[in-house]
């Protein structure tokens, strides 16, 4: 995979069905829009259960730095990943289980590793990272360095700013659930959690990490 971090503008191709990736597209545009050029391929018409030849639905050639897969049909996702693998284009297909190993498949969008080779996108979207300022036990400011592409991280952060830090630590997860656009009905039978619950847990963990860094800075000062 080719890391495009140093490029000023990253070309992202979003391939979706029935506008499934719209919340992510809007989140990317809202929070880091000047860093990306987004191209959208939306498949709206009904599809058969099995697609032997996906060429009628997928582009004949892909010219992009990164592909985001928000398809529902597994045959389309598999062939899209194969096309990208042949050209060395990274693919993020959150929540999917695919054979072949090329696509990055975090269980939810905000679980994408900071080390994922996704260029600019990976710098700003995926596992959350906060920077906190705490004054007299109150969260005086919270800055989102990296967050969920749907924008839930920024909205949750804005909701808890000004709260007592202990309440913010408990509340960041709940606020994330309010704003998360993942399908809450898509339960993981092994982990026993929906993507929304997982997103909440990830944001709580990230907040705790940020709190530790803030405390360390205060101690050093």
C-alpha positions in Angstrom: 0.0 0.0 0.0 1.2 3.5 -0.8 1.2 6.1 2.0 0.1 9.5 0.7 0.6 11.5 3.9 2.9 14.1 2.4 0.4 15.1 -0.4 -1.4 18.3 0.2 -4.7 17.0 -1.1 -5.7 13.3 -1.0 -8.1 11.9 -3.6 -10.7 9.6 -1.9 -13.1 7.5 -3.8 -16.2 6.7 -1.8 -18.1 3.6 -3.1 -21.5 3.3 -1.4 -25.0 1.8 -1.8 -28.1 3.9 -1.1 -26.1 6.8 0.4 -24.8 4.6 3.2 -21.6 6.6 3.6 -23.2 10.0 3.5 -22.6 10.8 7.2 -18.9 10.0 6.8 -18.7 12.1 3.6 -20.2 15.1 5.4 -18.0 14.6 8.4 -14.9 14.5 6.3 -15.9 17.6 4.5 -16.9 19.5 7.7 -13.8 18.8 9.7 -11.0 18.4 7.1 -12.6 19.2 3.8 -9.6 21.2 2.4 -7.3 18.2 2.7 -9.3 15.8 0.5 -10.9 15.6 -2.9 -13.9 13.3 -2.6 -15.3 11.4 -5.5 -18.5 9.4 -4.9 -19.9 6.4 -6.7 -23.4 5.6 -5.4 -25.2 2.4 -6.4 -28.9 3.0 -5.8 -30.8 0.3 -7.8 -31.7 -3.1 -6.4 -29.1 -5.9 -6.8 -29.4 -9.7 -7.1 -28.4 -11.8 -4.1 -25.3 -13.1 -6.1 -23.4 -11.1 -8.6 -21.0 -13.2 -10.8 -19.9 -10.3 -12.9 -19.6 -7.0 -11.0 -18.2 -5.0 -13.9 -21.6 -3.5 -14.6 -21.6 -1.8 -11.1 -18.0 -1.0 -10.3 -15.7 1.4 -12.2 -13.6 -0.1 -15.0 -10.6 1.8 -13.6 -9.9 3.4 -10.2 -7.8 6.5 -9.9 -7.6 7.5 -6.3 -5.2 7.6 -3.3 -7.7 5.8 -1.0 -11.0 4.0 -1.4 -13.7 4.0 1.3 -16.1 1.0 0.9 -19.7 1.6 2.2 -21.2 -1.1 0.0 -23.8 -3.6 1.3 -23.3 -6.3 -1.2 -20.3 -8.7 -0.4 -19.6 -9.6 -4.0 -19.1 -5.9 -4.8 -16.9 -5.4 -1.8 -14.7 -8.4 -2.7 -14.2 -7.4 -6.3 -13.6 -3.7 -5.3 -10.8 -4.8 -2.9 -9.2 -7.0 -5.6 -9.2 -4.1 -8.1 -7.6 -1.9 -5.5 -5.0 -4.5 -4.5 -3.9 -4.8 -8.1 -3.2 -1.1 -8.2 -1.9 -0.8 -4.6 -4.7 1.5 -3.5 -5.6 1.2 0.2 -9.2 0.3 1.0 -11.0 0.9 4.3 -14.1 -1.3 4.6 -15.2 -0.9 8.2 -17.3 -3.6 9.8 -16.7 -6.1 7.1 -15.1 -9.6 7.1 -13.3 -10.1 3.8 -11.1 -12.8 2.5 -7.8 -11.9 0.8 -6.5 -9.5 3.5 -6.1 -6.3 1.3 -8.9 -4.2 2.7 -8.6 -2.7 6.2 -11.6 -3.8 8.1 -11.8 -2.2 11.6 -15.0 -3.2 13.4 -16.2 0.4 13.3 -14.8 3.5 11.6 -13.3 5.0 14.7 -11.4 1.8 15.4 -9.0 2.4 12.4 -5.5 2.2 13.8 -3.3 5.4 13.7 -0.7 3.2 12.0 -3.0 2.2 9.1 -1.3 3.2 5.8 -4.1 5.6 4.7 -2.2 8.8 4.3 -3.9 12.1 5.3 -7.1 10.2 6.0 -5.4 8.1 8.6 -3.9 11.2 10.3 -7.3 12.7 11.0 -9.8 9.9 11.0 -10.0 6.7 13.0 -9.2 5.8 16.6 -9.8 9.1 18.5 -7.2 11.3 20.0 -8.0 14.2 22.3 -5.9 17.0 23.9 -7.4 18.2 27.2 -6.9 21.2 29.4 -8.2 20.7 33.0 -8.6 23.6 35.4 -9.8 23.2 39.0 -11.3 19.8 38.1 -13.2 21.2 35.1 -12.6 20.3 31.5 -11.8 23.8 30.3 -11.0 22.7 26.7 -11.0 19.6 24.6 -9.4 19.5 21.1 -10.0 16.6 18.7 -6.8 15.6 17.0 -8.3 12.5 15.3 -11.8 11.3 15.3 -14.6 9.3 13.7 -15.3 10.3 10.1 -19.0 10.6 10.8 -18.2 13.6 13.1 -19.4 12.0 16.3 -16.0 12.7 18.1 -16.2 16.4 17.5 -19.9 16.6 18.6 -19.3 14.5 21.7 -16.3 16.6 22.6 -18.3 19.8 22.2 -21.0 18.4 24.4 -18.7 17.6 27.4 -16.6 20.7 27.3 -17.0 22.6 30.6 -18.1 19.6 32.5 -16.4 18.4 35.7 -13.7 16.1 34.4 -15.1 13.0 36.2 -18.5 13.6 34.6 -16.9 14.2 31.2 -14.9 10.9 31.6 -18.2 9.0 32.1 -20.2 11.1 29.6 -17.9 11.1 26.6 -19.1 7.5 25.7 -22.7 8.3 26.1 -22.4 11.4 24.0 -20.6 9.4 21.3 -23.5 7.0 21.2 -25.9 9.9 20.6 -24.0 11.1 17.6 -22.6 7.8 16.2 -24.2 6.8 12.8 -23.2 3.1 12.9 -26.1 0.6 12.8 -26.9 -0.2 16.5 -28.7 -3.4 15.4 -25.5 -4.9 14.0 -24.5 -6.8 17.2 -21.3 -8.7 17.4 -22.3 -12.2 18.7 -18.8 -12.8 20.2 -18.2 -9.5 21.9 -21.8 -9.0 22.7 -21.7 -5.3 21.6 -23.1 -3.2 18.8 -20.8 -0.9 16.8 -22.3 2.0 18.7 -21.3 0.5 22.0 -17.9 -0.2 20.7 -17.5 3.4 19.5 -18.4 4.6 23.0 -15.8 2.3 24.6 -13.1 3.6 22.1 -13.9 7.2 22.9 -13.8 6.5 26.6 -10.4 4.9 26.3 -9.1 7.7 24.2 -10.4 10.3 26.7 -8.6 8.4 29.6 -5.3 8.4 27.6 -5.7 12.2 27.0 -6.4 12.7 30.7 -3.2 10.9 31.6 -1.2 13.1 29.2 -2.8 16.2 30.6 -2.0 15.1 34.1 1.6 14.4 33.1 2.0 17.9 31.6 0.6 19.5 34.7 3.0 17.5 36.9 6.0 18.5 34.8 5.0 22.2 35.0 
